[in-house]
Amino acid sequence: MGRKSRSKRESTEVPAASETGLVSLSQGRRIVLWIIALLLPLVVLVAIELALRASGYGRDLEPLFVPAPQQPAYLQANPEVVTRFFTDATQAPRVSIETAYFPARKASGTFRVFVQGESSAAGFPYGLGAALAGVLDQRLERAFPSREIEVISTALAAVNSYALVDFADEIIAHQPDAVLVYVGHNEFLGILGVGSSLRMAATPWMTRAFLAARELRLFQLMSSAYRRFAAKPTSSAPDARDSLMARVAGERTILLGSGLFRRGVEQFEANLGRLLAKYRDAGIPVFIGTLVSNERDQPPLAILANVGGEAAGAAQTAYHAAQDAEAAGGFEAAREGYAWARDLDPLRFRAPAVFSDAIARVAAAHGAEVVDVRRAFDDASPNGLVGANLLLEHVHPNLDGYFLLADAFFDALVARGLPGRPEIEVADTEARADMPVSDVDRYLGDYKVLRIKAGWPFAAEFREPSLPPPANEAQRLAQALFHERMSWPDAQNRLRAHAQAAGDLEQYASITAILADAFPFVGQLQFETAAARMQQSRPQDALRYSRRGIALEPRSANQWLVHAHALFALQRRDEGRAALEQVLAIDPANPTARQVLGELEGR
């Protein structure tokens, strides 16, 4: 029995490897095989990616800045940059950063500032002249006439904090001396927002994963295949007349404190943290503004749009209670009530109060400066109730409001010592009167607001607004521009010619300066602006444009003459004499230069 068992055990023993001809794998070799097995899928994916790139499949990420077609030495914001947030570029809305030019190479001594934000930082509906960048540029140039100032806008309608983070590295590459941020109203419903119809994922972390992968050709191929074979939506395509607000609003009821609301707050705070960390690591000062919206004169948007049910009703009740408090003289209660009605409004096109807390926390964590824009608007409003006195509809300021917005950032920069101590103190009233906004811009803005308020969510059904018959040349040109029958430069030039023919030096000089700043590489515009400013007895302003003129056209006697005129008016006689000598070097018989130099020498 025992022998049988032993025999059985012996018969089942495994032969030694040497007896079977097999060689056992060492532990090291087994590890190598495991590594190869794990890496093989990655190698295959890399090979596919390289093959797709070699074949020319897919597209590169649209850069934030591109060379200006008219002048390659200058850059401008890329009109197609919004497409970088879409796997299918044809689905991107027709929005772009206002075109402005700046030198590709930052000159020594230049104070360069970048502005980031949404449409309320971009100057909508008036354009760049009313924008934070446009007004601040004018304020800084007048306060620091001896410095070269560049304030460059990257603000873009319909985007939110995702876009700001996405643009940051490219902004850093262009050596900003400061970055200004005003963002928050589009966080829920803007492109990629948690409630937007133009989002790629349901959660912030998945959206960040999409942004990290979008330039991979394999990802683009998979996205294209998904779009081709995915079930088509049952809802009808959006009407071409739909407003951008109607198009982006995927979730039209986001309750205060709901899971979707909390994800929006998380998205905002996390993205701000990433944004400010990038600038902190690069050693760039950041100024971030608190947010302001129309609370007193804007009923809950969900009520106007007929969405939100009980939540909209609660917002409306709070709004009416605030109105009652105001009527009774309880202004502090009214202020709190209007803010509460805004926060309860489930159609989230206005930033809630918790965003102000998030801005304060993130700024403190990353050493950024908080600019109290909200306080500036409160102080400028009767009884501290912000409404139609400073805002056009729900979030976009009017011209007085845009000046306040820029002025708050201007004061913050100066208090920080950037770019130094002002050389000239310009009164706020004078600076406000000098905003770089023409009558064409102003009327065009009015017409754009009419169109916005004619559609959702301000009206249940869109009806094309009827513009009043033009009462003057500026209105006629603005309506031609509104109907896209004329370009912006052409409209400004025609209004400028009209002002000159009418002998209106103030309007002529203002529009000429707007054009000279819009096209800083056109020497003739710099000359005409300098000459007009001299006619207005504003030699300091003339000098800024004459400096540009002689840099662009150093062989132009006229450029040197107006430059000399400005220098003499500022009592800078030696520099003025040198400028006249340059005139004679170009045109030895120039009678003006010979006469003035002769008078200086007592002949």
Secondary structure as the mmCIF struct_conf table of DSSP 4:
data_model
#
loop_
_struct_conf.conf_type_id
_struct_conf.id
_struct_conf.beg_label_comp_id
_struct_conf.beg_label_asym_id
_struct_conf.beg_label_seq_id
_struct_conf.end_label_comp_id
_struct_conf.end_label_asym_id
_struct_conf.end_label_seq_id
HELX_RH_AL_P HELX_RH_AL_P1 GLY A 2 SER A 11
TURN_TY1_P TURN_TY1_P1 THR A 12 THR A 12
BEND BEND1 GLU A 13 GLU A 13
HELX_LH_PP_P HELX_LH_PP_P1 VAL A 14 ALA A 16
HELX_RH_AL_P HELX_RH_AL_P2 ALA A 17 THR A 20
TURN_TY1_P TURN_TY1_P2 GLY A 21 GLY A 21
HELX_LH_PP_P HELX_LH_PP_P2 SER A 24 SER A 26
HELX_RH_AL_P HELX_RH_AL_P3 GLN A 27 ALA A 54
TURN_TY1_P TURN_TY1_P3 SER A 55 GLY A 56
BEND BEND2 GLY A 58 GLY A 58
HELX_LH_PP_P HELX_LH_PP_P3 ASP A 60 PRO A 63
BEND BEND3 LEU A 64 LEU A 64
STRN STRN1 PHE A 65 PRO A 67
BEND BEND4 PRO A 69 GLN A 70
TURN_TY1_P TURN_TY1_P4 PRO A 72 ALA A 73
STRN STRN2 TYR A 74 ALA A 77
TURN_TY1_P TURN_TY1_P5 PRO A 79 GLU A 80
HELX_RH_3T_P HELX_RH_3T_P1 VAL A 81 PHE A 85
BEND BEND5 THR A 87 ASP A 88
HELX_RH_3T_P HELX_RH_3T_P2 ALA A 89 GLN A 91
BEND BEND6 ALA A 92 ALA A 92
BEND BEND7 ARG A 94 ARG A 94
HELX_LH_PP_P HELX_LH_PP_P4 ILE A 97 THR A 99
STRN STRN3 TYR A 101 PRO A 103
BEND BEND8 ALA A 104 ARG A 105
HELX_LH_PP_P HELX_LH_PP_P5 LYS A 106 ALA A 107
TURN_TY1_P TURN_TY1_P6 SER A 108 GLY A 109
STRN STRN4 PHE A 111 GLY A 117
BEND BEND9 GLU A 118 GLU A 118
HELX_RH_AL_P HELX_RH_AL_P4 SER A 119 ALA A 122
TURN_TY1_P TURN_TY1_P7 GLY A 123 TYR A 126
HELX_RH_3T_P HELX_RH_3T_P3 LEU A 128 ALA A 130
BEND BEND10 ALA A 131 ALA A 131
HELX_RH_AL_P HELX_RH_AL_P5 LEU A 132 ALA A 143
TURN_TY1_P TURN_TY1_P8 PRO A 145 SER A 146
BEND BEND11 ARG A 147 ARG A 147
STRN STRN5 ILE A 149 SER A 153
TURN_TY1_P TURN_TY1_P9 ALA A 157 ALA A 158
HELX_RH_AL_P HELX_RH_AL_P6 SER A 161 ILE A 172
TURN_TY1_P TURN_TY1_P10 ALA A 173 HIS A 174
BEND BEND12 ASP A 177 ASP A 177
STRN STRN6 ALA A 178 TYR A 182
TURN_TY1_P TURN_TY1_P11 HIS A 185 LEU A 189
BEND BEND13 GLY A 190 GLY A 190
TURN_TY1_P TURN_TY1_P12 ILE A 191 LEU A 192
TURN_TY1_P TURN_TY1_P13 VAL A 194 GLY A 195
STRN STRN7 SER A 196 SER A 196
TURN_TY1_P TURN_TY1_P14 SER A 197 LEU A 198
BEND BEND14 MET A 200 MET A 200
BEND BEND15 ALA A 202 THR A 203
HELX_RH_AL_P HELX_RH_AL_P7 PRO A 204 ALA A 213
TURN_TY1_P TURN_TY1_P15 ARG A 214 GLU A 215
HELX_RH_AL_P HELX_RH_AL_P8 ARG A 217 PHE A 229
BEND BEND16 ALA A 230 ALA A 230
HELX_LH_PP_P HELX_LH_PP_P6 ALA A 231 PRO A 233
BEND BEND17 THR A 234 SER A 235
HELX_LH_PP_P HELX_LH_PP_P7 SER A 236 ASP A 239
TURN_TY1_P TURN_TY1_P16 ALA A 240 ARG A 241
HELX_RH_AL_P HELX_RH_AL_P9 LEU A 244 VAL A 248
STRN STRN8 ALA A 249 ALA A 249
BEND BEND18 GLY A 250 GLY A 250
TURN_TY1_P TURN_TY1_P17 LEU A 256 GLY A 257
BEND BEND19 SER A 258 SER A 258
HELX_RH_AL_P HELX_RH_AL_P10 GLY A 259 ALA A 282
TURN_TY1_P TURN_TY1_P18 GLY A 283 GLY A 283
STRN STRN9 VAL A 286 GLY A 289
HELX_LH_PP_P HELX_LH_PP_P8 THR A 290 LEU A 291
BEND BEND20 ARG A 296 ASP A 297
HELX_RH_AL_P HELX_RH_AL_P11 LEU A 301 ALA A 305
TURN_TY1_P TURN_TY1_P19 ASN A 306 ASN A 306
HELX_RH_AL_P HELX_RH_AL_P12 GLY A 309 ALA A 327
TURN_TY1_P TURN_TY1_P20 ALA A 328 GLY A 329
HELX_RH_AL_P HELX_RH_AL_P13 PHE A 331 LEU A 344
BEND BEND21 PRO A 346 LEU A 347
BEND BEND22 ARG A 350 ARG A 350
TURN_TY1_P TURN_TY1_P21 ALA A 353 ALA A 353
HELX_RH_AL_P HELX_RH_AL_P14 VAL A 354 HIS A 366
TURN_TY1_P TURN_TY1_P22 GLY A 367 GLY A 367
HELX_LH_PP_P HELX_LH_PP_P9 ALA A 368 ALA A 368
STRN STRN10 GLU A 369 VAL A 371
HELX_RH_AL_P HELX_RH_AL_P15 VAL A 373 ASP A 379
TURN_TY1_P TURN_TY1_P23 ALA A 380 ALA A 380
BEND BEND23 SER A 381 SER A 381
HELX_RH_3T_P HELX_RH_3T_P4 PRO A 382 GLY A 384
BEND BEND24 GLY A 387 GLY A 387
TURN_TY1_P TURN_TY1_P24 ALA A 388 LEU A 390
STRN STRN11 LEU A 391 LEU A 391
BEND BEND25 LEU A 392 VAL A 395
STRN STRN12 PRO A 397 PRO A 397
HELX_RH_AL_P HELX_RH_AL_P16 LEU A 399 ALA A 415
TURN_TY1_P TURN_TY1_P25 ARG A 416 GLY A 417
BEND BEND26 LEU A 418 PRO A 419
BEND BEND27 ARG A 421 ARG A 421
BEND BEND28 GLU A 423 ILE A 424
HELX_RH_AL_P HELX_RH_AL_P17 ASP A 428 ALA A 433
TURN_TY1_P TURN_TY1_P26 ASP A 434 ASP A 434
BEND BEND29 PRO A 436 PRO A 436
HELX_RH_AL_P HELX_RH_AL_P18 ASP A 439 LYS A 453
TURN_TY1_P TURN_TY1_P27 ALA A 454 ALA A 454
BEND BEND30 GLY A 455 GLY A 455
TURN_TY1_P TURN_TY1_P28 TRP A 456 PHE A 458
BEND BEND31 ALA A 459 GLU A 461
HELX_LH_PP_P HELX_LH_PP_P10 GLU A 464 PRO A 470
BEND BEND32 ASN A 472 ASN A 472
HELX_RH_AL_P HELX_RH_AL_P19 GLU A 473 PHE A 482
TURN_TY1_P TURN_TY1_P29 HIS A 483 GLU A 484
BEND BEND33 ARG A 485 MET A 486
HELX_RH_AL_P HELX_RH_AL_P20 TRP A 488 ALA A 501
TURN_TY1_P TURN_TY1_P30 ALA A 502 GLY A 503
HELX_RH_AL_P HELX_RH_AL_P21 LEU A 505 ALA A 518
TURN_TY1_P TURN_TY1_P31 PRO A 520 PHE A 521
HELX_RH_AL_P HELX_RH_AL_P22 GLY A 523 GLN A 535
TURN_TY1_P TURN_TY1_P32 GLN A 536 SER A 537
HELX_RH_AL_P HELX_RH_AL_P23 PRO A 539 LEU A 552
TURN_TY1_P TURN_TY1_P33 PRO A 554 ARG A 555
HELX_RH_AL_P HELX_RH_AL_P24 ALA A 557 ALA A 569
TURN_TY1_P TURN_TY1_P34 LEU A 570 GLN A 571
HELX_RH_AL_P HELX_RH_AL_P25 ARG A 573 ILE A 586
TURN_TY1_P TURN_TY1_P35 PRO A 588 ALA A 589
HELX_RH_AL_P HELX_RH_AL_P26 PRO A 591 LEU A 600
TURN_TY1_P TURN_TY1_P36 GLU A 601 GLY A 602
#
